[in-house]
Amino acid sequence: MTVDQAGPDMATSQESEPDALDSLGRWTLRPGVSVTVLPHGVHLRGWITSVTLEGGAGLPVLWGRLAEALAGDGGAELARAAVAGSPLRAALVTVIGQLHDHDLLVERPAGEKRDAAGENGDAAGQWLGAVADRPEETAAALIRSRVRVLAARPDGPLARAAARALDRAGVRAATAEAADLPDGQVLLVAAGPGEPSPLAAEQDAEERAVVVGLRPGVGFVTPVGSVGQARADADGLADRLRRREALGGAEHPGLPALLASSAAQRLVCAVAGLRDPSAEAGDARLIPGLPVALVAEREPLRGEYRTWVGPVLVDADRVRPRADVRTLAEALARIPVLTDRLAGVLDEPDPGALPQLPTALVRSSVGGEILVSGSARADLARLEAVCRAAELLLRKGGSGLEGEGGPVVGAGAVHARGRALRRAGAAVQQRDTRSGDTAGPFGGAAPVPWSPEPGRHPQALHWWSVLVRRLGVDADVAVSRLDAGSGGAVFHAEVQVQVQGPTATGGVLGTAVEASADDAVAFAALSAVVEVQAAADAPHARHLVTPSGAVASLARPEATAPWEDAGWTTAWLAESAAREPELQEALAALTGWSPQPWEPSADAHADVRALWSALRQCGFSVLSARPGHRTHPTLTEGSR
């Protein structure tokens, strides 16, 4: 923006449509905005936004005139000096537009009563002027509000710190005893005008509440909600954080103040209609639409906002069903929520010292046992590890992990359905083959010759070559095909170690059920590579998770680069994803089963219900794994 030629012109503005300069009198610069004049521009920094305006040498002079107008008469004289259609007026309108776009202007208080907006030096008012769209109305809402500070020990440091923080924000707070609250928790309840008195026992439906809790070395602030929701969140957070409590040592004196002030700020923002402080953190790890809790630790003293998927859903915005995960990026963004070291429900899959070639391996803990997952890429291995760990824990018994029955977990309905149908189809195929049942759906499967020859899919050739050449496994593969009544085809591939001597026996290294013979061989060989690699590098693993084509529906890219042919993993997954709907229909027809949503029983373990709820809130699907009255065992996943 060049303004060098924008000289002063004292002529009266010609009649024209009102513009930003004509309405400048309604606005003033927000309190707290810092201004740095540059040689050819100006830089402005607000509460959470900033903008740099650069142009000619006249721009700093132009800004000086505009700043005087914002602080003084609101631009009446400046509007008269800038003739409509002149470069000066165009430059001024452009600068004013940038100030609006970056939320650096706020409406002047009515009648210049600036005390309500905080221009009297009051800290709370200055803060409202910096963050609120209408500081005067926001301040009035806070003045009319009433807050109860309830605690088992009203004279404790946490309750006293919360009351002080509310008082500094201009909110009247009354402290009272609540014997039913756990020691170390303080409940802040806000009620607007006309609602129950601060010390009334009744709880109005419109009340908003937040709980701040402090445990040895760690504390939390719940999301704002109803009293029932806030207390349920507090109980859930306290239970999850119990394992992170510090042993011994003096409490950090700043931890109660950090937690109490954060709780007061969250409640004040909710009462005033301001954005929750977590929305200003700019943390890409927070999932939009899901509640956020603050968790603080004493060593080092710090507080972080974390997406919170609590086990108890009371408020309407919590009960509302969440949208299913639809892409791999969405699924990967939710894994840190499920595996959060402080507030999560699963252990974080981590490569650690495991090799990442020829396949990527990750390791996690489930029920005190080691789980290893492998796939063509580390992100796919992490997703499979999370899904399998959730399946194992969902069927958790009183003191250990049960057998191979139980629900199937996937990142969204399509992924979960693909995993469940492949598992069921493979189990039926094994049953029919071993029993010799020609009347079964897989009893009439036709063998399909397959050999690593030119013309085969590059991915099938690649993983077969890795298995037999790079790893030196003397293996063979058997492929069979069964046509479904709908016209679709299902291919089953089984990689076996060949018999090496008169007393040696072979073994199955990998299996797959896919929509094409090459896909089946590719995933079976990939699974075999994972099996061999895990046996060498993670011999103590109790559970092994191998890949399948079900993940292709998530991992399919929107577009592939021109150089990505069928030999690239992304292009291969895109091809597989295109065949996924037809394969699922064929498997449903062959097994006579359509997976249905699964929910834990009313008497299920509390950890099971908490995990199921967290999965659902994150967009994961949990489906039944019991086709008809039969329980199909896991084919390539589960106990080794």
N, C-alpha and C positions, 0 to 999 in steps of 0.2 A: 504494500500500500504506500504509494508515494504522495506526499503532501507538500512538497517543497513549493509548489506554485499556489498553494492555498493561502493567499494573502488576505488581510482583513478587509472587509467591505461593510461599512456602517449603514448601508441602505436598508430600508425596511423590506422584509421578505415579501415576495409576491404571493398572492393567494394560491395555495396548492393544497394537496391532500396532507393531513397531519402525518408526521413521521416520528421516528424515535426521538429526535431533538425536541419536537413540540411537547412530547409527554415526559420529558426528562425530569420535570418538577415533581413527579410522583415517586422518584427513586433517589436513593443515596447509596454510597459505597458501603458495603457490609463492614461491620466492625471487625477488626483483626486482619483486614486485607493489607498485605505488604506490597509496596511499590518500589521497584528498582528502575531508575531511569538509565537507559542505554544511550550510546552515542547516536544511534539512528532509530531509537524505539523505546519501548517500555515493557517491563516484565511485571506481572501481577500474580500474587499467590494468595489464594483464599483458603477456606477450611479444608477442602479436599480437591480443589481444582486450581489450575494455573493456566496462564496464557501469556505468550510473548508476541507483541506487536512490533513489527519492524517496517521501516520505510525510509523516507528521506530525513535530512537533518531537521526538518520542520516538525516531525512527529513528536519529539519531546515537548516542544513549545505548545503544540496542539493539546497534548495530554495535560499540561499545566493549566490551560484554560478550562478544559473539561473537568479537572479535579476541583478547581475553584467553584465551578457551577454546581457540582454535586454536593459540595460542602456549604454552599451559600444559597443563592436565590433559585437554584434548580434549573438554571440555563435560560432564563427569560431573556437576559441581555445577550447571551451567546446566540440564541435563536434569531434575534433581531439582526445581529451582525452577519450571520451566515445566510446569504440570499439563496432562495430556493433554486436548485439546479446548479449551484456553484460547486467547484471542487472542494471548497472548505466544508460546505454542508454535507457533501457526499462522504468526505473523510470522517466527519464527526458521527454521522449515522452508522458508518461501518464500525467504528470503534465502540459505539454504544451497543450495537448488535453483538459484538464479540463479548462484551461484558455480560449481557443477558445470557448468551449461550453458555458461558462458563459460570453462571450463577454467582456473579460477583456484585450484583446490585440487589437491594432489598427495598421494599416499599417504605416511604416515609410514614411515621406514625401520624394518625389523624390529628389535625390541629397542632402539629409539631409537639405533641405530648410525648417526648422522647424518653421519659423515665420508664414507661412501660416497656419500651424496646431496649432498655438497658443502656442508654447513652448518659446515664447519671453516674456511671462508674461502677455500678453493681456487677459483680462477676457473673452471676447467673443471667442477668439481662444481657450482658455483652455476649455471652455464649448463645443465647436465643437469637440475638441479632445476627450472629455469624452463621447459624444453621437453619433457622426457621424461615419458611416462605412468608409468613405473616407474624412477625415477632410479637406484636401487640396482642393479637388474639391468643397466641400460644401462651404468653405470660399470664393473661387473664384466666385461661383454662387451668393453669398450674395453681394460681392463687385460690381458685374455687375448689380444687381437689383436696381430698383428705386421705391420708395414708396411715395405716396401722402397722406398727412394727411389733411382731409377735415372736416370742422366743421363750424357751423353757427357763432361760436366765436373762431377763431383760437388762440386767446390769452388766452382762458380759461384754467383752471387747467388740465382738461382731455386731451385736445389737446397737451398742453405743456408736460405733463407726457408721452404721447405716443411717441412724437418726441424724447424725451430724451432716452426712452427705446430702440427705434430703433437705435439711434446713438450709444448706448453702445453695441449693437449687431453687429456693423460694417456696418449698412445699411444707405445709404444716404436718407434722408427724406426731402420733401418739404411741408411746411404747407401753406394751402390756404383756402379761405373762400368759403363755399357752402351754399348759402342762403336757398336752398330747404331742407336742413337737419333740423330735429327738434332740438330745444335747448336741450342740454344734451346728444347729440349723436355725435360721431366722427367716420368717415368712413376712414379706412386704406385700400388703394388700392396699390397692388404691380404689377409692370410690369417688365418683363425681358429685356435684351438687344435688341435693334432694335425696341422696341415698343414705343408708344407715350411718349413724354417728360413728366416729372413729373407734369407739370401744364397744360397739354393738356386737352381739354374738352372731346375728343373722348375716348371711352371705348373699349379697345381691348378684343376680345373674350377670350383670354388666361389670362386676368387679374384675380387675386385672391384678394378677399376682405374680410374684417371682420369689424364688427361694434361694438363699445364699447358704452354702454349707462349708464347714471347715473340719477337716480331719487331720491327723498328724502328718504334716508335710505337704498336704495337698488340699485343694478346695475347689468349689464349683459355684456357678451361677446358672440357674435354669433358664430356659426360654420363657418369655412372658406368656401367660395363659390364664385360664380360670384357676381358682384356688385348688380344685381337685386335680387339674392337670399339672400344676406347678408342684404340688406335693408328691404326685406320682412320679414326676421326672426326678425330683430330689431323692426319692427312695431308690430309683433305678441308678442314678449317678453315684449315690453313696455306695451301693452294692458293687458297682463296677470298679470304683476307685479303691475299694477296700484292699485289694491286692497290691495297690501302689503306695500304701501308707508307709511313711518313713519310720524306721525303728530308732527310737531314742533321739537325743539331740534337742536343743532348745528351738521353739517355734520362731520363725522369722517374724520380727515385729511388724514388718510391712505387709505381710500376707493378709491379715484381717482387714486392713484398710483398703488394699487392692480389691479384695472380693466385695466388701461392703459398698465401696464407691461404684464399682461396676454394676452391682445389682440395682443401686439407686438410679444410676444413669439409664439402665434398660427400662425401668419402670417409669421414670420421668418422660422418656422418649415416647413410650406407649401412651401415656396420659395426654401428652402434648400433640400427638399425631405426627411425631417425627420418625425418621427412619431409625430402625434398630441400630445400635452401634456396630453390630457385626456386619451390617451392609456397607459400612464405611471402611472396613478393613482391607478391601480389595484383594481378598484371598481367593484365588482360583480353586482352592481345594474344597471350599464350601459349596454344597450342592443346592442350586436354586430350588425353592419350594419346600425344603426340609428344615426343621427347626435347628437352631444353633445354640449350643451351651458354651459357657466360658469355663475352662479348666485352668487352674493356676497351681504352680509348684513352687516350693521354697528354695530348692537348690538346682539351678540358680533361680532366683525369684523372677517369675515370668507368668504371663497369662496368655492363653491362646483360645480363639474361638474354634470350635469343632462341631461338625455336623453331628446331630444327636438323633438316633433312632431308638427311642425308649420303648420298653416292653408294654407300657400301659397307654392306651389312646383314649382320651376323654373328650377333648374339644372337637368340634365339627371339622375344623381345618386339619386335624390329625387323622380323623377317621376316614376322610375322603380318600378313595383309592388313588394310588399313584400310577402314573403312566409307566408301561413296561419299558425296559431298556431295549433299544432298537439298534444300536451300533456298538462296535467294539470300544470306541472312545468313551461312550457313556458307561459301559460296563467297567472299564478300567478306572474311571473317575470315582466309581462307587466302591471299589475294592478297598481303598484307604479308609472309607467310612466303616465298613464291616470289620476291618482289621486294625482299627485305631488302637494304639498300645495302651491308651487310658480308658477310652469309652467304647471300644469295639467289642464284637462278639466272637471273632475268629482270630487265629494267629496269622501274622503277616507272612506270605510266601516270600522267600528270599533266596537268591542264587547262592549267596555265601561263597564258599570255596568250591562249589560244584562246577564242573566243566560246562561250557556253553557251546561246544562243538563236539561232534557233529550235530547233536541236538542240544537244546537249552533245557537245563534242569533247575528246578527250584525246590526248596525244602521248607516245610512248616511243621508245626506240632498240632496234633488233634487228640484230645483225650489223653495226653501224656505219651502218645506214640508218634513216631516220626512218619511223615507223609512226604513222598517225593513225586513230583509231577514233571513230565517232559513233553516237549512239543517242538515244532520247527522253529518257533520264536519264543523268547522269554515271556512276552506279554500273553501269548496264548497259553503257555504253561501256567502262568499265575492265575489266569481265569479258571482253567480246569482244576487247579489245586483248591481254589476257593469253593467251587461248586461241589467237589468231592468231599472236602472237609465238612461243609455244611450238611451233606447227606449223611455222613457218619455220625455227626452230633445230633441230628434230628431223630435218629433212632436210638439215641443213647439210653441205656438202661440204668438200673440203680447204681452199678459200680463199674460198668465197662461198656464196650461197644459190641452191639449185637452182630448177627450174621449179615447176609447179603440182601435181605429184604429192606423195605423202607422206601421213602420218597425219592424223587429225582429232582435235582435243582438245576436251573439254567438261568442265564442272563436274559430274561424275557421269555415269553411263551413259546416262540418259535425255537429258540435254542433248547429250552427244557423239553419240548415235545420231541425234537430230533434226538436228544440223548436218550429219552425214555423209549422211543420206538426202536432205535438201534439196539438197545439193551434187550428189549423184549424179542425182537426178531432174531437176534443171535442166539438167545437162550432156546427159542423154539427150534431153530435149526440144529443146534447141538442135541437137543432131546430127540428129534426125529431121526437124526443121523445115527446116534448111538443105539437107539432102540430098534432101528430098522423099520420104523413105522412109515410105510409108503402111503398111508392114508392121511398123514399129517400134512400141513401146509407146505413143509419143506421136504416131504418124503419124495417128491418127484423132481427135485432140483437136478438140473442138467449140468454136468461138468463142462467147464470152459477152459480149453487149453490156453496157457499163458506162459510166455518165455520172454526174456529181456532182449528183444530184437528191434531193429530200426522200425519206426512207425508207432511204437508205443508212446504213451504220454511221457514227456520229459521228467515229471515228478515221480512217476512210478519207476522209471529207469534209474533216477538219481538215488532214491532211498533204497532200492534193491542193490545198487552198486555199493552204497555205503555199508550195507549189512554184510554182503558176501565178500567184497574186495577190501574195503578199508578196515572193517572189524574182523574179517576172516572167518565168518560164521558159515559153516557148511549147511545151508538151508535149502528148503524147497517150498513152493507155494502151491496150494490147491485152491482153485476158483470154481464156484458153482453159481448157476443162475436160476432164478425162478420168476416166471412171468405172472404178474398179478392179474386178476380178472379185469381190472380197469385199464389194462394195456401197459401199465408201467412195469419196470423190471427192477429186481433186487439182486445184487451181486454180493456174494460172501467170499471173502478171501481168508485163508489161514496159512500162516507161515510156520513151518515146522523145522526143527533141527533133525537132520538125517541121522540114521543109525550109523555109529562109527565102528562097531565091532559085534561079534556074535552074542555078547551079553549086554551090550549097551542098548539103551532105549531112547527114542526121540522124545521131543517135547514141543509143545506149542509155545511159540515166542510172541506171536501177535496175530490178532484177528481184526476184521473190519466188515461192516455191512454198509455198502454205498450204492450209488445209482449207476455206476459204470464199473467194468472190470478193472480198468486202470486206476480209478479212484480207490477201489477196494484194495488192490495190491499196494498202492502208494501208502495208504493209511495203515495197512497191516505191516508193511515193511518198516514204516516210521515207528510204529508201536514196538516192533521187535528191536529196533535200534535203541529205543528208550529203555527197554527191558535189559538189554545187554549192558548198556552204559550205566544204568542204575545199579545193577548187580556188582559192577566193578567199583563204582565210585560212592555208592551209598548202600553198602551191604546190610546195614542195621535198620533200614527203612521197613516199617511194618505195613505200609500201604503204598501202592504204586498206581499212579494215574497216567493213562496213556491217551493220546488224542483220537479224535474222530472228526468226520466231516460236518458234524452238527454245528461247529463253531464258524463254518463258512458263512452262514447267514448273517453273522455279526461282523466278521472280518472283511466282508466284501467291500472294496473301496468304491467310492462314487465314480471314479475314473482312474484308469491306469495310464502310466506314461507310455509314449510311443515305443520305447525300447523294451517294455515289459511284455515279453511273450509268455507262452505257456510254461516256460521253465522257471519263471519267477513265482514266488509263493503268493503274492498278491493276485496275479492273473489266474493262478490255479484255484485259489479260493473263490474268486469271482465266478469261474466256470462251475465249480461245485455248488455254489449258492444258487445258481440258476436252475440246477436240477433238484434242489432240496424240496420244493413243494410236491413235485411228482413222486419223489422217493417216500416222503412221509405218507402220502395217500396210499401208495402201494404197500407200505409196511402196515398201515392200519387195516387194509383189506386182508393181508396175509395173516395177521395175528388176531383179527377180529376184535381189536381193542383200540379205544381212543383214550389217551391219558386224560385224567380229570384233576382239577385242583385238589390239593391235599391240605388238610388242616389238622394240627395235633388235637388229641382228645382232651376233654375237660380236665382229666386227672393227670395229664402229661406233666413232666418235670418243668419247673419254672424256667430253667435255662433253655429247654426246647421251645417253649412258647416265645421266649424273648428272641431267640434266633430266628424263628419263623416270622415274627413280626418285623424284625430288622430287615430280613430279606425282602419281604413284601414292600416295605417302605422305600427300599432302594431300587425297586423295579424288577427284582428277580422273581422268578416263578418257581413254585413248588408243586410238583405233580405226583399223582399216585403212581406207584410202581407195581401194581397188582392187576394185571390183565385178567379179567374174569375172576376165577377162584384160584389162580395159580400165582406163585411168587417166582419170578424169573431171576436167576442170579446174575450178578454183574459179569460181563464177558471179559473186558480188558481192564477193568478197574476193581479195586477192592483189596482184600487181604491176600498177602503173598504166602 
